[in-house]
């Protein structure tokens, strides 16, 4: 029986980003990863850096994200294909001006 692996760690042909967010979706830290980067290794390295600073992961990052906490503060570490500094629309909206007849 084979084990399913979530696709966020598959080889990517475009850059990926490891982003640390606060709970109000403000970017605290961001690292751009080139297409040849070992994505799971980069995520593990980011977790290790946070742990060295006293943060603790609340779970495993098998789905490309993990919450971390320290002294009552909570943050989200996420692997994403979207540049967090991009101002382009993040989702489709049927109400956007481009979609009106």
Chimera marker file (.cmm) of the C-alpha trace (Angstrom):
<marker_set name="trace">
<marker id="1" x="0.000" y="0.000" z="0.000" r="1" g="1" b="0" radius="0.5"/>
<marker id="2" x="1.481" y="3.338" z="-1.029" r="1" g="1" b="0" radius="0.5"/>
<marker id="3" x="1.376" y="6.463" z="1.084" r="1" g="1" b="0" radius="0.5"/>
<marker id="4" x="-0.080" y="9.651" z="-0.402" r="1" g="1" b="0" radius="0.5"/>
<marker id="5" x="2.234" y="12.650" z="-0.338" r="1" g="1" b="0" radius="0.5"/>
<marker id="6" x="0.688" y="16.116" z="-0.475" r="1" g="1" b="0" radius="0.5"/>
<marker id="7" x="1.707" y="17.953" z="-3.655" r="1" g="1" b="0" radius="0.5"/>
<marker id="8" x="3.127" y="21.140" z="-2.085" r="1" g="1" b="0" radius="0.5"/>
<marker id="9" x="6.587" y="19.524" z="-1.900" r="1" g="1" b="0" radius="0.5"/>
<marker id="10" x="6.637" y="18.297" z="-5.515" r="1" g="1" b="0" radius="0.5"/>
<marker id="11" x="9.357" y="19.702" z="-7.758" r="1" g="1" b="0" radius="0.5"/>
<marker id="12" x="8.349" y="23.168" z="-8.896" r="1" g="1" b="0" radius="0.5"/>
<marker id="13" x="9.231" y="24.988" z="-12.104" r="1" g="1" b="0" radius="0.5"/>
<marker id="14" x="8.457" y="28.391" z="-10.603" r="1" g="1" b="0" radius="0.5"/>
<marker id="15" x="9.729" y="30.024" z="-7.413" r="1" g="1" b="0" radius="0.5"/>
<marker id="16" x="8.139" y="29.189" z="-4.061" r="1" g="1" b="0" radius="0.5"/>
<marker id="17" x="8.109" y="31.205" z="-0.850" r="1" g="1" b="0" radius="0.5"/>
<marker id="18" x="8.440" y="30.219" z="2.790" r="1" g="1" b="0" radius="0.5"/>
<marker id="19" x="6.456" y="32.898" z="4.598" r="1" g="1" b="0" radius="0.5"/>
<marker id="20" x="6.059" y="33.599" z="8.297" r="1" g="1" b="0" radius="0.5"/>
<marker id="21" x="2.764" y="35.399" z="8.988" r="1" g="1" b="0" radius="0.5"/>
<marker id="22" x="1.177" y="36.804" z="12.094" r="1" g="1" b="0" radius="0.5"/>
<marker id="23" x="-2.464" y="35.894" z="12.690" r="1" g="1" b="0" radius="0.5"/>
<marker id="24" x="-3.614" y="39.055" z="10.897" r="1" g="1" b="0" radius="0.5"/>
<marker id="25" x="-1.860" y="37.961" z="7.652" r="1" g="1" b="0" radius="0.5"/>
<marker id="26" x="0.971" y="40.456" z="8.020" r="1" g="1" b="0" radius="0.5"/>
<marker id="27" x="4.258" y="39.171" z="6.590" r="1" g="1" b="0" radius="0.5"/>
<marker id="28" x="6.905" y="38.861" z="9.291" r="1" g="1" b="0" radius="0.5"/>
<marker id="29" x="9.529" y="37.094" z="7.191" r="1" g="1" b="0" radius="0.5"/>
<marker id="30" x="9.712" y="35.744" z="3.654" r="1" g="1" b="0" radius="0.5"/>
<marker id="31" x="12.270" y="33.634" z="1.824" r="1" g="1" b="0" radius="0.5"/>
<marker id="32" x="12.129" y="33.165" z="-1.950" r="1" g="1" b="0" radius="0.5"/>
<marker id="33" x="13.060" y="29.657" z="-3.082" r="1" g="1" b="0" radius="0.5"/>
<marker id="34" x="14.251" y="29.024" z="-6.617" r="1" g="1" b="0" radius="0.5"/>
<marker id="35" x="12.723" y="26.215" z="-8.672" r="1" g="1" b="0" radius="0.5"/>
<marker id="36" x="15.498" y="23.689" z="-7.980" r="1" g="1" b="0" radius="0.5"/>
<marker id="37" x="15.236" y="24.033" z="-4.185" r="1" g="1" b="0" radius="0.5"/>
<marker id="38" x="14.434" y="21.062" z="-1.944" r="1" g="1" b="0" radius="0.5"/>
<marker id="39" x="11.096" y="22.404" z="-0.681" r="1" g="1" b="0" radius="0.5"/>
<marker id="40" x="10.644" y="20.059" z="2.269" r="1" g="1" b="0" radius="0.5"/>
<marker id="41" x="14.257" y="20.669" z="3.303" r="1" g="1" b="0" radius="0.5"/>
<marker id="42" x="13.720" y="24.434" z="3.145" r="1" g="1" b="0" radius="0.5"/>
<marker id="43" x="10.596" y="24.147" z="5.269" r="1" g="1" b="0" radius="0.5"/>
<marker id="44" x="12.403" y="21.990" z="7.843" r="1" g="1" b="0" radius="0.5"/>
<marker id="45" x="15.316" y="24.449" z="7.923" r="1" g="1" b="0" radius="0.5"/>
<marker id="46" x="12.904" y="27.326" z="8.572" r="1" g="1" b="0" radius="0.5"/>
<marker id="47" x="11.303" y="25.408" z="11.425" r="1" g="1" b="0" radius="0.5"/>
<marker id="48" x="14.726" y="24.651" z="12.911" r="1" g="1" b="0" radius="0.5"/>
<marker id="49" x="15.661" y="28.359" z="12.800" r="1" g="1" b="0" radius="0.5"/>
<marker id="50" x="12.429" y="29.261" z="14.572" r="1" g="1" b="0" radius="0.5"/>
<marker id="51" x="12.992" y="26.522" z="17.178" r="1" g="1" b="0" radius="0.5"/>
<marker id="52" x="16.512" y="27.845" z="17.812" r="1" g="1" b="0" radius="0.5"/>
<marker id="53" x="14.827" y="31.168" z="18.640" r="1" g="1" b="0" radius="0.5"/>
<marker id="54" x="12.438" y="29.534" z="21.119" r="1" g="1" b="0" radius="0.5"/>
<marker id="55" x="9.420" y="28.930" z="18.866" r="1" g="1" b="0" radius="0.5"/>
<marker id="56" x="7.710" y="25.519" z="18.946" r="1" g="1" b="0" radius="0.5"/>
<marker id="57" x="5.912" y="23.882" z="16.034" r="1" g="1" b="0" radius="0.5"/>
<marker id="58" x="2.379" y="22.762" z="16.881" r="1" g="1" b="0" radius="0.5"/>
<marker id="59" x="2.351" y="19.926" z="14.310" r="1" g="1" b="0" radius="0.5"/>
<marker id="60" x="4.308" y="18.548" z="11.388" r="1" g="1" b="0" radius="0.5"/>
<marker id="61" x="4.506" y="20.546" z="8.140" r="1" g="1" b="0" radius="0.5"/>
<marker id="62" x="3.304" y="17.689" z="5.922" r="1" g="1" b="0" radius="0.5"/>
<marker id="63" x="0.719" y="19.921" z="4.198" r="1" g="1" b="0" radius="0.5"/>
<marker id="64" x="3.056" y="22.845" z="3.617" r="1" g="1" b="0" radius="0.5"/>
<marker id="65" x="2.226" y="24.865" z="6.711" r="1" g="1" b="0" radius="0.5"/>
<marker id="66" x="2.571" y="24.751" z="10.474" r="1" g="1" b="0" radius="0.5"/>
<marker id="67" x="1.595" y="27.020" z="13.332" r="1" g="1" b="0" radius="0.5"/>
<marker id="68" x="4.360" y="27.931" z="15.768" r="1" g="1" b="0" radius="0.5"/>
<marker id="69" x="4.044" y="29.485" z="19.205" r="1" g="1" b="0" radius="0.5"/>
<marker id="70" x="6.206" y="31.191" z="21.812" r="1" g="1" b="0" radius="0.5"/>
<marker id="71" x="5.252" y="33.034" z="25.014" r="1" g="1" b="0" radius="0.5"/>
<marker id="72" x="1.553" y="33.152" z="24.133" r="1" g="1" b="0" radius="0.5"/>
<marker id="73" x="2.172" y="34.433" z="20.596" r="1" g="1" b="0" radius="0.5"/>
<marker id="74" x="1.192" y="32.336" z="17.575" r="1" g="1" b="0" radius="0.5"/>
<marker id="75" x="2.404" y="32.559" z="13.965" r="1" g="1" b="0" radius="0.5"/>
<marker id="76" x="1.892" y="30.651" z="10.725" r="1" g="1" b="0" radius="0.5"/>
<marker id="77" x="4.786" y="29.309" z="8.657" r="1" g="1" b="0" radius="0.5"/>
<marker id="78" x="3.676" y="28.457" z="5.124" r="1" g="1" b="0" radius="0.5"/>
<marker id="79" x="5.147" y="27.239" z="1.853" r="1" g="1" b="0" radius="0.5"/>
<marker id="80" x="3.347" y="28.954" z="-1.026" r="1" g="1" b="0" radius="0.5"/>
<marker id="81" x="3.714" y="29.549" z="-4.778" r="1" g="1" b="0" radius="0.5"/>
<marker id="82" x="2.339" y="33.078" z="-4.338" r="1" g="1" b="0" radius="0.5"/>
<marker id="83" x="4.668" y="36.000" z="-3.683" r="1" g="1" b="0" radius="0.5"/>
<marker id="84" x="3.249" y="37.466" z="-0.463" r="1" g="1" b="0" radius="0.5"/>
<marker id="85" x="4.264" y="40.957" z="-1.576" r="1" g="1" b="0" radius="0.5"/>
<marker id="86" x="2.314" y="40.734" z="-4.839" r="1" g="1" b="0" radius="0.5"/>
<marker id="87" x="-0.613" y="43.126" z="-5.202" r="1" g="1" b="0" radius="0.5"/>
<marker id="88" x="-2.407" y="41.008" z="-7.827" r="1" g="1" b="0" radius="0.5"/>
<marker id="89" x="-5.814" y="39.591" z="-6.932" r="1" g="1" b="0" radius="0.5"/>
<marker id="90" x="-5.510" y="36.395" z="-4.916" r="1" g="1" b="0" radius="0.5"/>
<marker id="91" x="-8.740" y="34.740" z="-5.987" r="1" g="1" b="0" radius="0.5"/>
<marker id="92" x="-11.398" y="34.764" z="-8.645" r="1" g="1" b="0" radius="0.5"/>
<marker id="93" x="-14.413" y="36.977" z="-8.048" r="1" g="1" b="0" radius="0.5"/>
<marker id="94" x="-17.486" y="36.921" z="-10.301" r="1" g="1" b="0" radius="0.5"/>
<marker id="95" x="-18.212" y="40.442" z="-9.025" r="1" g="1" b="0" radius="0.5"/>
<marker id="96" x="-14.995" y="42.026" z="-10.264" r="1" g="1" b="0" radius="0.5"/>
<marker id="97" x="-15.338" y="44.745" z="-12.945" r="1" g="1" b="0" radius="0.5"/>
<marker id="98" x="-13.641" y="42.497" z="-15.534" r="1" g="1" b="0" radius="0.5"/>
<marker id="99" x="-16.434" y="39.922" z="-15.209" r="1" g="1" b="0" radius="0.5"/>
<marker id="100" x="-19.367" y="42.316" z="-15.685" r="1" g="1" b="0" radius="0.5"/>
<marker id="101" x="-21.100" y="42.367" z="-19.102" r="1" g="1" b="0" radius="0.5"/>
<link id1="1" id2="2" r="1" g="1" b="0" radius="0.2"/>
<link id1="2" id2="3" r="1" g="1" b="0" radius="0.2"/>
<link id1="3" id2="4" r="1" g="1" b="0" radius="0.2"/>
<link id1="4" id2="5" r="1" g="1" b="0" radius="0.2"/>
<link id1="5" id2="6" r="1" g="1" b="0" radius="0.2"/>
<link id1="6" id2="7" r="1" g="1" b="0" radius="0.2"/>
<link id1="7" id2="8" r="1" g="1" b="0" radius="0.2"/>
<link id1="8" id2="9" r="1" g="1" b="0" radius="0.2"/>
<link id1="9" id2="10" r="1" g="1" b="0" radius="0.2"/>
<link id1="10" id2="11" r="1" g="1" b="0" radius="0.2"/>
<link id1="11" id2="12" r="1" g="1" b="0" radius="0.2"/>
<link id1="12" id2="13" r="1" g="1" b="0" radius="0.2"/>
<link id1="13" id2="14" r="1" g="1" b="0" radius="0.2"/>
<link id1="14" id2="15" r="1" g="1" b="0" radius="0.2"/>
<link id1="15" id2="16" r="1" g="1" b="0" radius="0.2"/>
<link id1="16" id2="17" r="1" g="1" b="0" radius="0.2"/>
<link id1="17" id2="18" r="1" g="1" b="0" radius="0.2"/>
<link id1="18" id2="19" r="1" g="1" b="0" radius="0.2"/>
<link id1="19" id2="20" r="1" g="1" b="0" radius="0.2"/>
<link id1="20" id2="21" r="1" g="1" b="0" radius="0.2"/>
<link id1="21" id2="22" r="1" g="1" b="0" radius="0.2"/>
<link id1="22" id2="23" r="1" g="1" b="0" radius="0.2"/>
<link id1="23" id2="24" r="1" g="1" b="0" radius="0.2"/>
<link id1="24" id2="25" r="1" g="1" b="0" radius="0.2"/>
<link id1="25" id2="26" r="1" g="1" b="0" radius="0.2"/>
<link id1="26" id2="27" r="1" g="1" b="0" radius="0.2"/>
<link id1="27" id2="28" r="1" g="1" b="0" radius="0.2"/>
<link id1="28" id2="29" r="1" g="1" b="0" radius="0.2"/>
<link id1="29" id2="30" r="1" g="1" b="0" radius="0.2"/>
<link id1="30" id2="31" r="1" g="1" b="0" radius="0.2"/>
<link id1="31" id2="32" r="1" g="1" b="0" radius="0.2"/>
<link id1="32" id2="33" r="1" g="1" b="0" radius="0.2"/>
<link id1="33" id2="34" r="1" g="1" b="0" radius="0.2"/>
<link id1="34" id2="35" r="1" g="1" b="0" radius="0.2"/>
<link id1="35" id2="36" r="1" g="1" b="0" radius="0.2"/>
<link id1="36" id2="37" r="1" g="1" b="0" radius="0.2"/>
<link id1="37" id2="38" r="1" g="1" b="0" radius="0.2"/>
<link id1="38" id2="39" r="1" g="1" b="0" radius="0.2"/>
<link id1="39" id2="40" r="1" g="1" b="0" radius="0.2"/>
<link id1="40" id2="41" r="1" g="1" b="0" radius="0.2"/>
<link id1="41" id2="42" r="1" g="1" b="0" radius="0.2"/>
<link id1="42" id2="43" r="1" g="1" b="0" radius="0.2"/>
<link id1="43" id2="44" r="1" g="1" b="0" radius="0.2"/>
<link id1="44" id2="45" r="1" g="1" b="0" radius="0.2"/>
<link id1="45" id2="46" r="1" g="1" b="0" radius="0.2"/>
<link id1="46" id2="47" r="1" g="1" b="0" radius="0.2"/>
<link id1="47" id2="48" r="1" g="1" b="0" radius="0.2"/>
<link id1="48" id2="49" r="1" g="1" b="0" radius="0.2"/>
<link id1="49" id2="50" r="1" g="1" b="0" radius="0.2"/>
<link id1="50" id2="51" r="1" g="1" b="0" radius="0.2"/>
<link id1="51" id2="52" r="1" g="1" b="0" radius="0.2"/>
<link id1="52" id2="53" r="1" g="1" b="0" radius="0.2"/>
<link id1="53" id2="54" r="1" g="1" b="0" radius="0.2"/>
<link id1="54" id2="55" r="1" g="1" b="0" radius="0.2"/>
<link id1="55" id2="56" r="1" g="1" b="0" radius="0.2"/>
<link id1="56" id2="57" r="1" g="1" b="0" radius="0.2"/>
<link id1="57" id2="58" r="1" g="1" b="0" radius="0.2"/>
<link id1="58" id2="59" r="1" g="1" b="0" radius="0.2"/>
<link id1="59" id2="60" r="1" g="1" b="0" radius="0.2"/>
<link id1="60" id2="61" r="1" g="1" b="0" radius="0.2"/>
<link id1="61" id2="62" r="1" g="1" b="0" radius="0.2"/>
<link id1="62" id2="63" r="1" g="1" b="0" radius="0.2"/>
<link id1="63" id2="64" r="1" g="1" b="0" radius="0.2"/>
<link id1="64" id2="65" r="1" g="1" b="0" radius="0.2"/>
<link id1="65" id2="66" r="1" g="1" b="0" radius="0.2"/>
<link id1="66" id2="67" r="1" g="1" b="0" radius="0.2"/>
<link id1="67" id2="68" r="1" g="1" b="0" radius="0.2"/>
<link id1="68" id2="69" r="1" g="1" b="0" radius="0.2"/>
<link id1="69" id2="70" r="1" g="1" b="0" radius="0.2"/>
<link id1="70" id2="71" r="1" g="1" b="0" radius="0.2"/>
<link id1="71" id2="72" r="1" g="1" b="0" radius="0.2"/>
<link id1="72" id2="73" r="1" g="1" b="0" radius="0.2"/>
<link id1="73" id2="74" r="1" g="1" b="0" radius="0.2"/>
<link id1="74" id2="75" r="1" g="1" b="0" radius="0.2"/>
<link id1="75" id2="76" r="1" g="1" b="0" radius="0.2"/>
<link id1="76" id2="77" r="1" g="1" b="0" radius="0.2"/>
<link id1="77" id2="78" r="1" g="1" b="0" radius="0.2"/>
<link id1="78" id2="79" r="1" g="1" b="0" radius="0.2"/>
<link id1="79" id2="80" r="1" g="1" b="0" radius="0.2"/>
<link id1="80" id2="81" r="1" g="1" b="0" radius="0.2"/>
<link id1="81" id2="82" r="1" g="1" b="0" radius="0.2"/>
<link id1="82" id2="83" r="1" g="1" b="0" radius="0.2"/>
<link id1="83" id2="84" r="1" g="1" b="0" radius="0.2"/>
<link id1="84" id2="85" r="1" g="1" b="0" radius="0.2"/>
<link id1="85" id2="86" r="1" g="1" b="0" radius="0.2"/>
<link id1="86" id2="87" r="1" g="1" b="0" radius="0.2"/>
<link id1="87" id2="88" r="1" g="1" b="0" radius="0.2"/>
<link id1="88" id2="89" r="1" g="1" b="0" radius="0.2"/>
<link id1="89" id2="90" r="1" g="1" b="0" radius="0.2"/>
<link id1="90" id2="91" r="1" g="1" b="0" radius="0.2"/>
<link id1="91" id2="92" r="1" g="1" b="0" radius="0.2"/>
<link id1="92" id2="93" r="1" g="1" b="0" radius="0.2"/>
<link id1="93" id2="94" r="1" g="1" b="0" radius="0.2"/>
<link id1="94" id2="95" r="1" g="1" b="0" radius="0.2"/>
<link id1="95" id2="96" r="1" g="1" b="0" radius="0.2"/>
<link id1="96" id2="97" r="1" g="1" b="0" radius="0.2"/>
<link id1="97" id2="98" r="1" g="1" b="0" radius="0.2"/>
<link id1="98" id2="99" r="1" g="1" b="0" radius="0.2"/>
<link id1="99" id2="100" r="1" g="1" b="0" radius="0.2"/>
<link id1="100" id2="101" r="1" g="1" b="0" radius="0.2"/>
</marker_set>
